[in-house]
Amino acid sequence: MSETLISEFRKELHEIADWWLANAVDIENGGFIGEIGVDNQRVVDASKGVILNSRILWFFSEAALFSGRDEYRDAAVRAWEYFRDYFIDRENGGVYWELDAQGNCTENRKQIYAQAFAIYGLSAYYKLTGSEEAIAEADALFELIESRAHDDQQGGYLEAFGGAWQSLEDVRLSDKDLNSPKSMNTHLHILEAYTAFHLAKPSDKVARSIKRCLTYFDEKILNKETWHLRMFQQMDWGDVSTSVSYGHDIEGSWLIWEAVEALADEPLAEHFKPIVIAMVETILKQGVGANGEVLDAYNFETDTLLEERVWWVQAEAVVGFLSAHCMTDDKVFFEAFEESWSFIKQHQKDHINGEWHWLSTLDLPHKGDCKVGFWKAPYHNGRAMMEVCKMLAKLGSQA
């Protein structure tokens, strides 16, 4: 059974990657196009965001490593060269937030979430190519985050700074976020990036920062009464969240466990294992819809459930549920994984134009904002395909 499933997920990985190669390469301006609509129409003058481009760099680097395909390696090199030449701020350090279609900086703010994703992409590229230049850039970004963004008094990482690392009044990552100095989301992706950096090139300094970030999740970010992640915090870690994000909860569960495993610390693993399982069990009880999909979010101030079914949440669901099954051998998690995958195939995947809908077809006629955009890259769904294949292979070897 696992071999059949692996073939299915591997096939979907190649369909995702090949769609991006066929549609998203920007021949005129270099790198990759900034936006493609739901009908596969390219928006040639769209701006180029650092989140999209760092995720493309990560994806094609990992896909090339996973598959051995030369065309994916070539795409990774293309992504790296554009990222190196245009996104890195040579004057102030860090990476720019946004460029115009021609590669001119239009927003130089230093969102720490973006610095983390740059580390994530650069670490994957180093694993693929051994590029010392790429890993040196990742190390420089790590040092910037630690020196500029870490709150040495009360712990944790701050959200954002201006182009020259000055303070900002508005530090929001997006219009959907609260203007709070600390957030779960930034901490989660710092943890993810540092884990990738450490696995690519192990070091004691990065390991210490991973362990410290795990402590923030354990003691400050995770609400152990509800087993949900607190979304937004004040400087003193006071919780100002207004909602629960089921997608971040399921994504956080396996990324936390990935970080724990990267440290190879048995007492740490013993501590975090029941925590991670409690998070996934809570999702099963509260955050799963009638079709096996993971719901988006619940606003506890207005007592309303967000009805959207979003592509990245479903991608993280298959990984999170399968990871919990690997940790426990509990069949209930494997069944949840299967139901999530069934939902994706039926409602999230675009069988006509390729890639995945931003919103599932349960939300017809609206299928979301774009196929490619500032926030929509082959990172969530592409990563899910690779992670699932690796987990299923490991389960098969243990059978």
C-alpha positions in Angstrom: 0.0 0.0 0.0 2.8 2.4 0.9 4.5 2.0 -2.5 1.2 2.8 -4.3 0.8 5.9 -2.1 4.4 7.0 -2.6 3.9 6.7 -6.4 0.8 8.9 -6.1 2.5 11.6 -4.1 5.6 11.5 -6.2 3.5 11.9 -9.4 1.8 15.0 -7.8 5.1 16.4 -6.9 6.3 16.3 -10.5 3.0 17.7 -11.7 3.4 20.7 -9.4 7.1 21.2 -10.3 6.5 20.8 -14.0 3.6 23.3 -13.9 5.9 25.9 -12.4 8.6 25.3 -15.0 6.0 25.6 -17.8 4.3 28.7 -16.5 6.3 30.7 -14.0 9.7 31.3 -15.6 10.2 35.0 -16.4 12.2 35.0 -19.6 12.0 38.8 -20.1 13.0 40.0 -16.6 14.8 37.0 -15.1 13.9 34.8 -12.2 10.2 33.9 -12.0 7.0 35.8 -12.7 5.4 37.6 -9.8 1.7 36.6 -10.4 -0.3 34.1 -12.5 -4.1 34.2 -12.4 -6.5 31.3 -11.7 -6.8 30.9 -15.5 -3.0 30.6 -15.9 -2.7 34.1 -17.4 0.6 35.7 -16.5 0.6 39.2 -15.0 3.8 40.4 -16.6 4.2 43.6 -14.7 3.5 42.1 -11.3 5.9 42.8 -8.5 8.3 40.1 -7.2 8.0 39.4 -3.5 10.8 37.9 -1.3 8.4 35.3 0.2 7.5 33.8 -3.2 11.1 33.9 -4.5 12.7 32.4 -1.4 10.1 29.6 -1.4 10.8 28.9 -5.1 14.5 28.7 -4.3 13.7 26.2 -1.5 11.3 24.1 -3.5 13.4 23.5 -6.6 16.5 22.9 -4.5 14.7 20.3 -2.5 12.9 18.8 -5.5 16.2 18.4 -7.3 17.7 16.7 -4.3 14.6 14.4 -4.0 14.2 13.5 -7.6 17.6 13.9 -9.2 16.1 15.8 -12.1 18.4 18.2 -13.9 15.6 20.6 -14.9 14.8 21.1 -11.3 18.4 21.8 -10.5 18.5 24.3 -13.3 15.5 26.0 -11.9 17.1 26.2 -8.4 20.2 27.8 -10.0 18.0 30.3 -11.7 16.2 31.1 -8.5 19.5 31.4 -6.6 21.1 33.7 -9.1 18.1 36.1 -9.2 17.8 36.0 -5.4 21.5 36.8 -5.0 21.5 39.6 -7.5 18.3 41.4 -6.6 16.9 40.5 -3.2 19.9 40.9 -0.9 20.4 44.3 0.6 24.2 44.9 0.2 24.1 48.2 2.0 22.1 47.5 5.1 22.1 43.7 5.3 19.1 41.4 5.1 16.7 40.9 2.2 14.3 43.3 0.6 10.5 42.7 0.9 9.5 43.5 -2.6 10.8 44.4 -6.1 9.1 45.6 -9.2 8.9 43.4 -12.3 12.3 44.6 -13.5 14.0 43.9 -10.2 14.1 47.4 -8.6 13.5 47.6 -4.9 10.1 49.1 -4.1 9.9 48.0 -0.4 13.0 47.6 1.7 11.4 46.8 5.1 13.1 44.0 7.0 10.3 41.6 7.9 11.9 38.9 10.1 9.6 36.3 8.7 11.2 37.1 5.3 14.8 36.9 6.6 13.9 33.4 7.9 12.5 32.2 4.6 15.7 33.4 2.9 17.7 31.2 5.3 15.4 28.4 4.5 15.9 28.7 0.7 19.6 29.3 0.9 20.1 26.3 3.2 18.3 24.0 0.7 20.4 25.4 -2.2 23.6 24.7 -0.2 22.5 21.1 0.3 22.0 20.8 -3.4 25.1 22.5 -4.7 27.5 23.0 -1.9 27.6 26.7 -2.7 29.7 28.4 0.0 28.4 31.7 -1.1 24.8 30.7 -0.4 25.5 29.3 3.0 27.5 32.4 3.9 24.5 34.5 3.0 22.3 32.2 5.2 24.8 32.6 8.1 24.8 36.4 7.7 21.0 36.5 7.9 21.1 34.2 11.0 23.5 36.6 12.7 21.3 39.6 11.7 18.2 38.0 13.2 20.0 37.1 16.4 21.6 40.5 16.8 18.8 42.8 15.6 15.5 41.0 16.2 15.9 38.9 19.4 14.5 40.5 22.5 17.3 39.8 25.0 15.2 41.2 27.9 11.9 39.3 27.6 12.8 36.7 25.0 11.4 36.0 21.6 11.8 37.7 18.2 10.4 41.0 17.0 8.4 41.2 13.9 9.9 43.8 11.6 12.2 46.8 11.0 12.7 49.5 8.5 15.1 49.2 5.6 18.0 50.4 7.7 16.9 48.3 10.7 15.1 51.2 12.4 11.9 50.8 14.4 8.6 50.7 12.7 5.1 51.7 13.9 3.4 49.2 11.7 5.1 45.8 11.8 2.3 43.7 10.4 3.2 40.9 8.0 -0.1 41.3 6.1 -3.3 43.1 6.3 -4.9 40.1 8.0 -2.5 40.3 11.0 -2.6 42.3 14.2 0.0 45.0 14.7 1.8 43.3 17.6 5.5 43.2 18.2 5.7 39.4 18.4 3.8 36.6 16.6 3.6 32.9 16.5 4.0 32.9 12.7 7.4 34.6 12.7 8.6 32.3 15.5 7.4 29.2 13.7 9.3 30.1 10.5 12.4 31.1 12.4 12.3 27.6 13.9 11.7 26.1 10.5 14.6 28.0 8.9 17.0 27.4 11.7 16.3 23.7 11.6 17.0 23.6 7.9 20.2 25.6 8.4 21.4 23.3 11.1 20.6 20.2 9.1 22.4 21.7 6.1 25.5 22.7 8.1 25.4 21.7 11.7 26.7 24.2 14.3 26.4 24.6 18.1 25.2 28.3 17.8 22.3 27.4 15.6 21.4 24.4 17.7 21.3 26.7 20.8 18.9 29.1 19.0 16.7 26.2 17.9 16.4 25.0 21.5 15.7 28.5 22.7 13.0 28.9 20.1 11.4 25.6 21.1 11.4 26.9 24.7 9.4 29.9 23.5 6.8 27.6 22.0 6.7 25.5 25.1 6.4 28.3 27.6 4.9 31.3 25.8 3.3 30.5 22.5 1.4 27.2 23.0 -1.7 27.5 25.2 -1.6 24.2 27.1 -5.2 24.6 28.3 -6.5 24.6 24.7 -3.5 23.1 22.8 -3.7 25.9 20.3 -0.9 28.2 19.3 -1.4 31.8 20.5 -1.2 33.9 17.4 -0.1 37.4 18.6 1.8 38.7 21.6 2.9 41.9 23.2 6.5 42.6 24.2 5.9 40.9 27.6 4.2 37.9 25.8 0.7 39.1 26.8 -1.7 37.3 24.5 -3.7 39.6 22.2 -4.9 36.9 19.8 -8.5 37.0 18.5 -8.6 33.7 16.7 -7.3 30.1 16.5 -5.6 29.1 13.3 -6.1 25.4 12.7 -3.7 25.5 9.7 -0.9 26.9 11.8 -1.6 24.4 14.6 -1.3 21.4 12.3 1.8 22.9 10.5 3.3 23.8 13.8 2.9 20.3 15.2 5.2 18.7 12.7 7.7 21.6 12.3 8.2 21.6 16.1 8.8 17.8 16.0 11.2 18.2 13.1 13.2 20.7 15.1 13.3 18.4 18.1 14.5 15.5 16.0 17.2 17.7 14.4 18.7 18.3 17.8 18.9 14.5 18.6 18.2 15.3 22.2 16.3 12.4 23.8 15.1 14.2 27.0 13.8 17.1 24.7 12.0 14.5 22.5 10.4 12.9 25.5 9.2 16.3 26.7 7.8 17.4 23.3 6.3 14.2 22.0 3.1 14.3 24.2 2.8 18.1 23.5 2.8 17.6 19.7 0.4 14.7 19.9 -2.0 16.7 22.0 -1.9 19.5 19.4 -2.9 17.0 16.6 -5.5 15.4 18.7 -7.1 18.8 19.3 -7.2 19.4 15.5 -9.0 16.1 15.0 -11.6 17.1 17.6 -12.1 20.7 16.7 -10.7 21.5 13.3 -11.8 18.9 10.8 -14.7 19.5 8.4 -17.3 17.2 7.0 -15.2 16.2 4.1 -12.0 15.3 6.1 -10.4 18.7 5.4 -8.8 20.9 8.0 -10.7 24.1 8.6 -9.0 27.5 8.4 -9.6 29.5 11.5 -12.0 30.2 14.4 -12.5 33.7 15.7 -13.3 33.3 19.4 -14.1 37.0 19.9 -17.1 36.8 17.4 -17.6 33.1 17.8 -17.4 32.5 14.1 -15.7 29.9 11.9 -14.0 31.0 8.8 -15.5 28.8 6.1 -12.7 29.0 3.6 -10.8 25.8 2.7 -7.3 27.0 1.8 -4.6 25.2 -0.2 -1.8 25.6 2.3 -3.8 24.3 5.2 -4.7 21.1 3.4 -1.1 20.6 2.3 0.1 20.9 5.9 -2.7 18.6 7.1 -1.4 15.6 5.2 2.0 16.1 6.7 0.9 16.8 10.2 -1.4 13.8 10.4 1.0 11.4 8.9 3.8 12.7 11.1 1.6 12.0 14.2 1.0 8.5 12.9 4.7 7.9 12.5 5.2 9.1 16.1 2.5 6.9 17.6 1.5 4.2 15.1 -2.1 5.3 15.9 -4.4 4.4 13.0 -6.7 7.4 13.7 -4.0 9.7 12.5 -3.4 7.7 9.3 -7.1 7.7 8.6 -7.1 11.5 9.0 -4.1 11.7 6.6 -6.0 9.6 4.0 -9.1 11.7 4.3 -7.1 14.9 3.9 -5.4 13.6 0.8 -8.8 12.5 -0.6 -10.1 16.0 -0.1 -7.1 17.6 -1.9 -7.6 15.3 -4.9 -11.3 16.1 -5.1 -11.6 19.7 -4.1 -8.1 21.5 -4.0 -6.3 20.2 -7.1 -7.0 22.0 -10.4 -7.4 19.1 -12.8 -8.0 21.4 -15.7 -5.4 24.2 -15.5 -2.9 22.5 -13.2 -1.5 23.3 -9.7 -3.9 23.8 -6.8 -6.8 26.2 -6.3 -6.2 28.9 -3.6 -9.6 28.0 -2.2 -11.2 24.6 -2.6 -14.0 23.9 -5.0 -16.3 23.7 -2.0 -16.2 27.5 -2.3 -17.4 27.7 -6.0 -17.6 29.8 -8.0 -14.7 31.7 -6.4 -11.5 29.7 -6.6 -9.2 32.1 -5.0 -6.9 35.0 -5.9 -4.2 33.4 -8.0 -2.1 30.4 -8.9 1.2 32.3 -8.4 1.4 35.3 -6.2 3.2 37.0 -3.3 2.0 34.2 -0.9 1.4 31.4 -3.3 4.4 29.3 -4.2 5.1 25.6 -4.6 6.3 25.5 -1.0 3.4 24.1 1.0 2.0 21.6 -1.5 5.4 20.7 -3.0 6.9 20.2 0.4 4.0 18.1 1.5 4.5 15.7 -1.4 8.1 15.2 -0.6 7.6 14.9 3.2 4.8 12.3 2.8 7.0 10.2 0.4 9.8 10.2 3.0 7.5 9.3 5.8 5.8 6.5 3.9 9.1 5.1 2.8 10.2 5.1 6.5 7.0 3.4 7.5 7.5 0.8 4.8 11.0 0.0 5.9 9.8 -0.5 9.4 7.0 -2.9 8.4 
